[in-house]
Each structure stands twice: as structure tokens, then as C-alpha cells.
Amino acid sequence: MSEASAVQRPMLKYAYDIGWEYLTSKEALQRREGKGEEKLKERYFADVLRSQLIKLNPGVVTSNNIDEILRRLRNIDSTIEGNREALNWLQGKQSIFVAQENRDRNITLIDFNNPENNIFQVTDEWSQKGVKFPNRADIIFLINGIPVAIAETKGEKKTDGLALGIDQIRRYHNQTPELLAFPQVFEITELWNFWYGLTWNTNRKNLFEWKLNKQSNTITEGDYEEKIKTFFDHQRFLEILRYYIVFLERDDGLTKVILRQHQTRAVKKVLQRIQDPNKKRGLVWHTQGSGKTLTMITVAAQLRNISGDNTVIMIVDRNELENQLDKNLKAYGIKSYEVATSKADLEKLIQDDYRGLIVAMIHKFDKMKVENKRSTITVLVDEAHRSTGGNFGIYLMAALPNATFIGFTGTPVSKAAKGQNTFQTFGEPSDPKYSLDLYSTADSVRDGTTLKLNYALAKSEFRVPQEILEKEFLQLQAAEGINDIEELDGILDRAVKLKEFLKSEDRVDKVAKFCRRTLPGLR
């Protein structure tokens, strides 16, 4: 069977089955404005977009300003910055001046609350003429005339289908970026597997396999139809666009990330728990390196969107983590929040019943004398296995007796030298394994996020001088009470002489030669 008949056409059929209207490539081209080759430069269906803008913005979008909206959309840059602007439009964050009201009003391009008010369409063989080169995408998904996803289908017998697909997406970025100005996600499939990633972020490590079975919430291998129908389910796909794609401002520039399945699952469970008046605890146990901080920030952002009456307190236990969280919040685009700079500052925020987002360190709750009994307070605790099981945790919960407490950790402590362990502090007895959501190391290995560790015992000819080891590592580790891997790495980063010793060329060369001899397949 050909690639089109075995993979591409079934995708179109399954999408049609769940409500995506199919347009042939000829029909799709007719919907793009312009004449001749000008149509190939157009990036959306102007007729669909016009009618939907008027429908979704009654009294706001009129014949007087609709051309201005289309002009601004048409002029979006074919860059990652332009793609962020496109997402802002899709999320209803962009505004236009409304003369009759003499003010700016946000414009709705997608009705997220009522999916039936949107027009979902899919087409194949979408040709795009760019400034540098023309290109043609296998499949394009559109909502209200705007392309939102691009899919590449490869033959089922191609063992390198994934590599070919990602190369194709990268070629679009390099040769015809106009094709990717609006689409937010891309998909690659060769029938047996279905992978998804983000436009403008084609790093292989940010490509994930779609495994969720919507009905049973279990992993299903090889069920192509189920994967298409669950991934492109209207409600779920709208949630991706609305909540789970994030542009982050980093020191090295703008980057784009998507929350993975275990993260979106945890966000939903946490939000449900917070709205449950009978349960005030929850433990999110996600293995290290699985994006807990981004999950926690997304929860905080969604809580603030749900109601302005909420107070969200994000708790960390070290200066380094507080600074990191502050940077992550800014990178996420959250600008309105308070950082409690002192114990007195935190007490005032709690006593004054501040509504909004607060970032605080756990030790600032020590011997706190104020109390806030409001039930619409949510406390999100990062690295929940540390500190909160002792006196700090007691003062924290005494100050906020009716709050909901959600702990995030990759290494929960089951035995505590003093006070309660992680499961006793945050676990709800009715939750499996006392965990609201669990994403284990084994899960991460199966997803390819965590790689298996290959190791072999070897006689060491090297001995770290005791003086260096004590001064640069052991004494600091004991003094700071650190057992978290990432923070231990932080100590090693500061251990200049120890690093010089461990990274000496002679030692590295001997370790590499030993590994090549003893570990099969390692090169």
C-alpha cells in the first residue's frame, strides 16, 4: 500500500469521524484569498475567519474594523516571536480599538468554552509559497480558518519514518517558515507510532509519543485510529491551545515548550482536588526531571484564571530555588505576584488577606502568629519531601487551617526522623499509594525521557585527596543538609579543585577506554 492510502487517508478519515470537516486540496486553495500564485502565499481561510470573527465577537468586530484584524494576522512574522503572537491571538489575548466604545477590546478567535461554536477543518497537500522556497505539507488542521497543526505521514514500512518526518518539519522551518507562522504543534506518524512536538522547537528530546487511551486511561500500542481520535478530540485539542503551550523567555532567547501527558493529567487532577471541599491534601509524585516546576506554575496560572478570589502560595525551601522560581514565573509570562522578602512581609500578606499569587520560603512561616481561615487558599509546595514534615510544616498549616495543600516531589520520604513523612503530610488516604498523581522513573524510562543507566564495576586507580573532598563537598553537604541530586550537583559546580581532579584528561581517557571495552554497543 502507498503512504497516502495506508497512513495519510486514514488520518483524514479518523479526523472526519470526530468532527473535522475534510476539504480537498483544491477546495482548500479556493478558500485562500488572492489570484493565481497569490493564493499560495495566503496562510489562512479568510472567508471562514471573517464569518467566525463576527459570530464570536458580536458588536465588537464589524465591517469597520475586521479588515484591520485580518491585516494584522496577515502580517504576523514567520518566526518564533510571530508564532507566539499567533498563539496570543488564538487565546484571545490580542485587542483592537472599538470606536463606538472608545476603548480596546480583546478579540475572540476561538470559543474555548463552547467547542460547537468553532469550525474544525482538515485538508491535505497544503502548498505554501515562501520568500525563499515553496513547500507542501501532508496534512493541515485548521480552527476557524487558522492553521493550528501540521502533520507529516510516512510509509508504514519505513523504519526511519520518525527521522524522515522530523527532517521534513525542520526543512519547513528553514526553507518555508511562512508555513509555520500559525501552527502550534506538529505530528509525525508511520502508522504504528504517533509522535507530537512543537513548531519552532524541533529538538528531538522535545518530541513525544502519544500513548493515552481516552476511554481506559491506559497505554495502547499500535492503535492508530484511537491515537488520532484521542489526540485531535475537539475538547482536548482546545485545552492544548488554551493552557498547555508555553513560550519561555530565557537568557539565550525565546523558547517554546508543551506540557506532556503526565503534566496535563496532574494539572487537571490538582484543579479538581482544589475544588473538592472534602479533600484538602494532594501529593504529586513525579520523578526527577519530569517538569514538576512547570506543572506547578501551570496550576497556579489556571487557578488565577478560574477566579480572582483565589490566593495561591508557592512554597520553596532554599534561596536558590526561590530565585529560580521567580525567573520561571517571569519566563512563563506571569508578572503579577508578590515575593515575600521577609517573615514580616509574609505575615502582612496573610493578615491582609491578599488575593493573588505569593512566592515564599518555608522558613518564613516559623513561629508565625497570624492566621487566615479562608478556604480559597491553595498552597503549592515544591520539593515537598523536605522541611514541611517538621516544625515549619506545622506552623504553615496552622497559619492556613482551611487551605488546600498540594505537594510536588520526585523523592517522597516514607520515614521521617521527626514529624510526619511526605505521605502523611500531603497524602490523601483515598488516593492510590497516597498519591494524587504518580509518574514514576519506570514511566519516564518507557517514555524515553529517562535513559537507562549502563554501568560496570571497575578498579579505580584514582583517589580523591581527603582534604579536597572534605572542604569542597562533604562539609558543605552536611552543613546545608542536602540530599537532593540537583542541589548536590550545585555543590559540585562550586567545587573547583574537585572538578578539576575528576575531569582531568588522563582520568577521562581511561574511563572512556574501559567503557568501550566492557559496555556492548557503547561508542
Secondary structure, DSSP 8 states (H G I E B T S, - for coil): --HIIIIIHHHHHHHHHTT-EEE-HHHHHHTS-SSTTHHHH--S-HHHHHHHHHHHSTTTS-TTTHHHHHHHHHT--SSHHHHHHHHHHHTT--EEEETTTTEEEE--SS-SS-GGGS-EEEEEEEEEE-SS-EEEEEEEEEETTEEEEEEEE--TT-TTHHHHHHHHHHHHHHH-GGGGSS--EEEEE-SS-EEEEETTB--GGG-EE--B-TTT-SB-SS-HHHHHHHHT-HHHHHHIIIIIEEEEEETTEEEEEE--HHHHHHHHHHHHHHT-TT--EEEEEE-TTS-HHHHHHHHHHHHHHH-TT-EEEEEESSHHHHHHHHHHHHHHT----EE--SHHHHHHHHHTT--EEEEEEGGGGTT-------SSEEEEETTTTSSTTSHHHHHHHHHSTT-EEEEEESS--SS-SSS--HHHHH--TTSGGG-SEEE-HHHHHHTTSS---------------HHHHIIIIIHHHHHHT---HHHHHHHHHH-HHHHHHHT-HHHHHHHHHHHHHHSTT--
